[in-house]
Amino acid sequence: MMRILTAFLSLVAVLPAPALACSLCGSSLARSTSLVFEYSQSTVVIYGTLANPRFVGNPGLGRGTTEFHIKRVIKGDAAFSRKNPLTLSRYLPVLDPKAPPTYVMFIRDPKKNLEPHWGKEITSPAVLDFVARLDRLRDEPEQMLLTAAKAFDHADSDIADEAFLLFAKADDKLITKVAPKLSPGNLRKLVKDRDLAPERMSMFAYLLGACGNADDAELLRSLLKNPPARFYKSFEGILAGYITMRPKEGWTAARGMLSNPKESFLLRYATLRTMRFFYNASPKENEAQVLDGLNLALGQTDLADIAIQDLRKWKRWEHTKKIIAAWDQKDFQTPIIQQNIIRYALACPLPEAKTVVARARRQDPELVRDLEQELK
């Protein structure tokens, strides 16, 4: 088991650090590849169609070649089109040669390698013009988001996707700066769409709470009251929007959720994500409510590890005695909680934390060494 953990930590050490992302949209979106990011990182961006895919060797392995016929050079020297077509060293299917799929391809360093490092099928080049417009605003992140927000409900799904993803990958502080400056009309319409994807509902509900009116507050309150299962993954954003509009009632609702261990884990976890969002956005303004909420979570075996991890990352040591006490409590003997207690104790400067580290080192010195390496 220890060899597996050590191997995993070695892998983590060579992976790029995850990008900052909004706490209201789920961690998976932070790793989603966006056209905006790839556009900014690439020297050449080309749009075109696929043709003549061929397998090489065993078809079951998916190895082969595909021609990429350049229709437009979006970024880079227009003369690049003379290299038309490019031969891609991979098999990409073309079901109908008369209507081949259209792709955008990104090349980081064409002097070293003409092979695109990433590509994506898109419905039209209009999204690339949108991406180029956003890229020109790279040095004005607030304006970049304000521009993107106008396309949340764009008829071109590729453009709407990129607009949302730009917000999903933004950090919490930037989101809270931009949110009050948005127009609530489109957001109101989107939040009322019950078929909206959960991550978008979460983001749009918060944004509406930051720029909407009293009627919007009632809308968000109605979504919080006995939420159906389809809203569970949107709960953090709906709650964040309601707290923004009605702080007293919103924080009371959040505390009530975390006070009841019989509530759904998904809703209690979503409430912690809401608190994480507010702390990341403005720690001094929100620390009292957030620390109170995490204190409640520390007493629940299915949330304690999450609360401990956040407190360690924020270097908040107010609940150290409660966390250290959990080390010996029967209900908190699961590996995930015990390891998070050790991580917390390794980072915490208080004497009682050092005592737990010493005990853990005697019990399992290899585990403590691995966790120390992980924190470094």
Steps between C-alpha positions, in 0.01 A plus 500: 500500500780740591677431169178590316468827695866586437461434128193718488677785677787473254255534213334801660839667534550512124148602403423867436323675787122519449374836386305721734130454443174629638390296804140497377551293185658175604869412493482303174445817296831641620674235290277542195686629196370831373543653158584831666794350690632300205471804273716705738763224530530415131710660227278371220125438504341353188147410398413237243360159414611139533550267205639159402544333841711184484585237758860395548552150630229343714177706464406404855785714633365815334835594347509668163506825306245762396533794263408842635401743223552858618217737416614794710800604708346652811826593673856507370660561162242472223770332289458199723208401275754406230580191705151381406404228567659396827530130569401424859662198660173364634183346364196731517181360345323664208156341470388702197776624265248740341439667836828455692529613862645847558773542758716767656861393558758657730876491441733623776836517316476441124877541457554182702187304419212556259287243680212670686519432873122528536191540286124516535206449268289815471185584307622827345798738511286764676618372838860568395422866433343512847808338654731743319297793636533366854872441452550869421370571852747271680648795692153613610353194674189678626416630154572157360235346725252779438534440127461125541188537716311656212528166318368270774186432295656527153328296227837347405556237770879517454496871584269449798725220624814715482328791674397280791834319518684830531300572817536143628879525476519848659589538868243587765627854566473597135152350473374707795644819349330447166166357614333826619579664164304247293156544350245272673265452202671206329603349834139505620388319187776240531435428869135434424600236244460174690696311232813707561812297585567496879836680479346781297200526729740536793702777336208689349299487824786662691551764232128579503515537878781752462325723246126423526204648686260399779303272269820315417567451870161333531579283199824380661328444835240282328776292342664446840182386670470120475717485186437210261789263434581669169597816692737328743804569281390862459428563866828679580440770239132544585591537868785740418264717297244506780765586762619786278147645476382423855807439718321446832246251366756333272762434767229374734391253231859388449554446871174309525611269220834423668338458843297201384711189425184328374482734202628364169880482483489668159316803639726530805808465279360762262455733799869457585584589140293816537699590810824426317391739224428785741822449696712491185326811370523707818645327808483791743139581419379141520731329749258494794221325310737265317697392808174439684376282215822299479488447875163330453640287218792384717255304714367296206697199377404549135602868493785525749779424251373774265485758779844404631650532154356848445613622841853374431515667159379828648739468797215546744590341832200606711356146510830319564394350835184352349689357202776351716242349737341319205823301457400273792125497447354169381279648226793681338736205447452477122822538294378811316426688824813378678724601210340844480556545873868417447526745209336768713729425796809512278403849380374636833752688719317435831656266762205259516537436128866404542395240758272325250774503236738331743241232583421441133869474417544227759199307367574530126819693418479418129152651470606820676804532270278459194253761623785740578629455147151557360464830688836617367 
